[in-house]
Amino acid sequence: MREYYEQRAPEYDDWWLGTGLFATRDRPGWQEDVAALQTALAALPPARTLDVACGTGFLARHLPGELTGLDQSEGMLAVAAERIPRATFVRGDALDPPFGPGAFERVHASHFYGHLLPEQRGPFLAAARRLAGELVIVDSALRAGGEAEAWQERELDDGSRHRVYKRWFTADGLAAELGGGETVHAGPWFVAVRLLHA
């Protein structure tokens, strides 16, 4: 997975924008749902936010407040730093973030939680709880008739193929798995849930 995302950095935004290898995909309502998700995130109260596995910062730029992005990929961080000059970016492990307890008010993760294997989910949620009193998870919506989880073979522009684990969620299902929370966005392609820790 690490190698895949490092190689994917220069073309990652093609997925969001519907360009490159994604130009011919039939995704009705995709751009409208991307815009609605961005609007929903921008409407959150400003907070000192850690964006875990921030990637290119495509969504992070819409998060209000002081922003720190964390990713293991130098390529992703380079794109994100150019996109969001106001933010701080740190290279590190999303499952063992290099920050002290309570260092942030919010942890945000987009299209990261759905890639975690069962044994990785608990440590990630524990780390998020340690770092901040709020967690916002954005991930892929479960489509009607679609699989809830799968190992996928993904191809990059250079023709290389990579095996990636992926899950899809309903907003209610994701909230239940996280132990509660409110729906921030529930669209045809994306869901977002916000959880305030007790």
N, C-alpha and C positions, 0 to 999 in steps of 0.2 A: 504493500500500500504506500509506503513512504516513497519508494522509487517511482511508483506510478504518478503520485501527485507532484513530485519534483519535475518529472518529464512533462506533465500536463500543464504546468504553470503558464507557459506562453499562450496556450490555447484554451485555458479554463473558461474564460468569459464567453467563448463561442456557445457554450451550453446555455448560458443566461440569454444571450443575444440572438440565438437561432442562426448563427453563422458557421462557417467551416463545415465540419462533418454533420452539423445539426441543421444545416440550411434546408435539407429536403424532408426533415421529420414533420409529420402531421401532428401538431400540438395545438388544437383549437383553444383559443382563449389564453394561451400562454403569456403573451406580452401584457395583456390586461391583468393577469394574476400577479405577474412580477411587479407591475406598478402598484397594485393594491397592497401587496406585501410590503413594499418599500414605504408606502404611506402609513401602514399600520405600525411599522417599526419607528418611523419618524415621530409618531404621535405618543410614544412612550415618554414618561417623565425623564428629564435629563438625569444622568447618573454617571458616576465613575465606573466605566465598563471595561471588562476584559472580554475581548472576542477570541474565544478559543478555536483553534484551527481556522484562523481568519481568512486563509486563502488569499485571493487578490483584493480583498476588501470591497467586493462588489456590493454586498449588503451593509457592511460595517459603516460605510460612509453615511448611511442614513440614521445611524444610532446617535441620539442626542446626548450631549455631555462629553466629559473627558474620556478619551478612548485609548486603550492599549490593545494591540493585536498580537496574538501568539500563534506561531506556526512552526513546524519542523522544517519546512521547505524554504531555502534561501530564495529560490526563484519566485515563489508566491509572495514572500515578504518584499521583494524588490518591486513587484508590480503594485502591491498594496501601499508601500511607502510613497511611491510616485502619485498614486491616486488620492491619498489622504495625508497631505503634508502636516496637518495639525496633530496627527496621532503619533504615538510611540509604538514601535514594533520590536518584538523580542523573539529570538529563535529559541524554541524549547519544546518539551514533550507535553502534549495536551493532557496526558493522563497523570503527569507529575509536574504541574506548573511551578515555575521557579519564583513564587511569591509567598509572602507570609499570610497568616490568618487575617481575614478582614481587610485585605489590601484593596478591595473593590466594593462597590455597592451592588453591581450587577455582573453576572457572567452570562454571556451570550454565545451560542454555538449554532451555526447554520450548516445543515447537511454534514454533520459530524456524528451526532448521536446515532443516526440510522446506520452508520458503518461499524459501530462497535459490536464486538462479539459479546455473548452473554457474560463472560467473566470480566469484561472490561467496563461494563455499564456501572456497576456498583462503585468501583474506584473513581470513575469520572464524576459521578454524582456526589460522592463524598468530598472530592477535591473542590467541586463547585460550591458545596455547602460551607466548606472551610474558608473559601475566598470571599464570599459575598452573601448577602441576605436575600438576593433575588437571582433567579435563573430564568433565562428565556431561550427556548429551544425552537429552532426553525427546521423543518424537514419536509420530505416529499409526501404529498397526500396519497392515500390509498385510493386507487381508481376502481370504479365499478368493474368487477370481474378480474381485477388485477391480483397479483401475488402480494402477500404481506411481507415476504422475505425471499431472497434468492442470492445465489452466487452468480455474478454476471461476468461475461467476458467483454471487456471494453477495448476498443481500438483507438489509438492516437494517430495524429496526422502523419507520423513517421512510419505507420504500419505496424508498430509494436502492439502486442496484445497483453492484457493484464486481467487477472482474476480478482474481482472485487465483491465483497459482501455488502448487501444493501437491504434495508427495510423501508416500508412505507406505512403511514399512520393516518388514522382519523384524529381530529383534534381531541375528541373525548378519550380515545384510546391512549394517546400520548400523555394526556393529563393524568389519567389513571395510573399509568406506568410510572410517572414521576412522583406520584403520591399526592396529587391534587393540582390546583392551579386554574387559571382562567384562560380562555381562548383569546388570543390576540388577533389571529387570522385563521380562517378556514375557507380555502378556495379549492378550485378543481385540481390545482397542481401543487399547492403548498399549504402547510399548516404551521401555526406558531402558537406556543403555549408559554405563559408566564406564571412562574411559581414563586411565591414569597415564603421563605423559610420561617418557621416559628422561632 
